């Protein structure tokens, strides 16, 4: 699962760099804004992935030691 998300993030960053290069060539602000939004979404996806991984590992540890909470 990590490799799939990593590949998707690399593709999003490459796409955002392509959009930014096109915006520089054509001098269009909308393409630059689109590139920034795509790069931001790639970063946000990685943050959410790591937050959910931490949360899921904590929940798994709690379920293994459920007798300690009763």
Buried (B, 14 or more C-beta within 10 A) or exposed (E): EEEEBEEEBEEBBEBBEEBBEBBEEEEEEEBBEBBBEBBEEBEEBBEEBEEEEEEEEEEEEEEEEEEEEE
